[in-house]
Amino acid sequence: MIAKERKIPIKILMLEALLRRLPKDHPRLPEFEEELTKRWAGYRGELSLDYYLNFLPEDRYFIYHDLHLANGPLHFQMDTFILSANYALILEVKNFFGTINFEPTFNQFIRTANDKEEGFPNPLAQVRRQRTQLMHWMNDNNLHHIPIEYLVVISNPSTIIKPPNGKSDISRRILHSPNILEKINDFEKMYSNEKLSPKELRKLNRLLLKSHTPSEPQPFKIPKKELITGVQCPNCSLFSMERYKRNWHCPHCTHQSKDAHVQAIQDYFLLINPTITNKEFRDFLHLPSRHAASKMLSSMNLPFSGEKKGRIYYRPQLDFKNEIASSAHKMR
């Protein structure tokens, strides 16, 4: 069963908000556009793996996507973690394209595409570090008896993988997404004895979910004054909407919206600060009415502290984009 679902990474949401709010002539715009393209490609690669994992029997596996755990002061993240009663499996997903070669001298991958060579850190070394940290985490929780396997999954089926001669570990540990079920079947044969009872498996599942501690992504080093403020029109994309009689009105295309402010506060949380006051809300949305701002902030059901003018609203901790949108929709 899917114990932890895969969601759009917050870094993608941050980049999309940034590209909405940067002027078209901003010098760093191409840099951020390129980064967003790469991150979307990686995320889609992870989704393509999920298609094959859906064929696994739900009663035998717990599947966790984007799981973050703490190993003492260190934190580590696993793209996909699969847990059964017999063993555990870490999957590191890469969306390489072209031809990839393993270069053992400097322990890196070299990707050749469009007659250009480019070096990448060794994903096998990366997933081995994850395995080591997970072993420490397991030991700290008296779970040292569970075998832990690891694989690097190349999500692009057209990528050519060329391991060096004599490096059998490369061919055993790196595979394309469509081969993952066959490899899991091999692990099932290798680990035929149960290490966890059904009760222990459920207990470990609860512990993993409770221990998940996502790290806060680093904000972009873009001064606030360089961002476009205001409420964006969902129809013409101009930041020109004005509030009138409980609706947002666009003077350029005459489009109307009840909840155009939802995207604006999402952008604020993603780019500027995880907290917001009534005044900051009004300044960012170009909203003159304190009363209207208070009603909109309350309608989004945001966590808050303080009263009246001293009230501070907080970004929700979980899937805040959907949480805010859902709360605003209920208030229509």
C-alpha positions, 0 to 999 in steps of 0.5 A, spaced: 500 500 500 502 507 499 503 509 506 506 516 503 504 519 497 508 522 492 506 530 491 509 535 487 516 537 490 515 544 494 521 546 490 517 546 484 512 550 487 517 555 489 520 556 482 513 556 479 511 562 484 518 565 482 517 565 475 510 568 476 513 574 480 519 576 476 519 581 471 520 578 464 527 582 463 529 579 470 537 577 468 536 570 472 529 568 469 533 563 464 536 560 470 530 559 474 526 557 467 532 551 466 532 549 473 524 548 473 524 544 467 530 539 470 526 539 476 519 537 472 523 532 468 525 529 475 519 529 478 515 526 472 521 520 472 519 519 479 511 518 477 513 513 471 516 509 476 510 509 480 506 506 475 510 500 475 510 500 483 502 500 483 502 492 480 505 490 487 500 487 491 498 492 497 498 487 502 505 485 502 508 492 501 508 499 504 511 504 499 513 511 501 515 517 497 520 522 498 521 520 505 525 524 510 528 521 516 533 524 521 540 520 523 542 524 529 544 531 527 544 529 520 538 528 515 537 524 509 531 523 504 529 517 499 526 518 493 522 511 494 522 506 500 519 500 500 518 496 506 516 488 506 516 483 512 522 480 509 526 486 507 527 493 505 529 497 499 531 504 497 530 506 490 534 512 487 530 515 481 534 519 476 532 522 469 538 521 465 537 521 458 542 520 452 548 515 454 551 514 461 558 511 462 560 510 469 567 512 470 571 509 476 577 513 477 573 519 479 567 515 481 562 519 477 557 518 471 558 521 465 552 523 460 553 523 453 547 527 449 547 531 443 555 530 442 556 533 449 559 530 455 557 532 462 559 529 469 554 527 474 555 525 482 555 517 482 548 516 484 550 509 487 554 512 492 548 517 493 544 511 495 549 507 499 550 513 503 542 513 504 542 505 506 548 507 511 544 512 514 538 508 514 541 502 517 543 507 523 536 509 524 534 502 524 539 500 529 537 506 533 530 503 533 532 496 535 531 494 528 538 492 526 535 485 523 532 487 517 536 487 510 536 493 506 537 493 499 538 499 494 537 500 487 538 506 482 532 507 477 533 510 470 526 513 469 528 514 461 527 508 457 531 510 452 537 512 456 543 507 454 547 505 460 554 502 459 557 499 465 565 498 465 568 492 464 568 488 471 564 492 475 558 487 476 555 491 481 553 497 476 549 492 472 546 489 478 544 496 482 542 500 476 536 498 471 530 502 467 523 503 470 520 497 467 525 492 470 523 494 477 518 488 478 523 483 476 528 485 480 523 486 486 521 479 485 529 477 485 529 480 492 523 476 494 526 469 492 533 472 496 529 474 502 524 468 503 524 469 511 520 474 514 523 478 519 517 482 521 510 480 524 504 483 521 503 487 528 511 489 527 510 491 520 504 496 522 508 498 528 514 500 523 510 503 518 507 508 524 514 509 526 516 511 519 510 516 518 511 519 525 519 520 524 518 523 517 521 530 518 521 534 511 527 539 511 525 547 509 527 548 502 532 554 502 529 561 499 531 564 493 536 570 494 531 575 490 530 581 494 523 582 495 523 589 491 524 585 485 518 581 485 511 583 482 506 584 487 498 584 486 493 579 485 494 575 478 488 575 473 487 567 472 484 569 465 489 574 462 495 573 467 496 581 468 497 583 476 492 588 475 486 585 479 482 589 484 477 588 490 470 590 489 464 587 492 467 581 495 470 579 488 476 580 484 475 584 478 480 585 472 480 592 469 484 589 462 479 583 460 473 584 465 474 577 468 472 576 475 474 571 481 472 570 488 478 567 490 484 569 486 487 571 492 489 564 494 494 564 489 497 570 491 498 568 499 501 561 496 506 565 492 507 570 499 508 563 503 513 560 498 517 566 496 517 571 502 515 568 509 512 562 512 508 567 516 503 573 514 500 579 518 494 583 515 498 589 513 503 584 509 497 581 506 494 588 504 501 590 502 502 584 497 495 584 494 494 591 494 488 591 498 486 597 501 481 594 506 483 591 513 476 588 514 476 585 507 483 582 508 481 580 515 475 576 512 479 573 506 485 571 511 480 567 516 476 564 510 483 560 508 483 557 515 490 558 516 493 557 523 494 563 527 497 566 533 495 573 537 489 577 537 486 583 533 492 587 530 497 583 533 494 576 529 500 573 525 497 567 520 502 561 519 503 557 512 500 550 513 505 545 515 502 539 510 500 540 503 498 547 504 497 549 497 491 544 497 489 546 504 488 553 502 485 552 496 480 547 499 478 552 505 477 558 500 473 554 496 468 551 502 467 559 503 464 560 497 
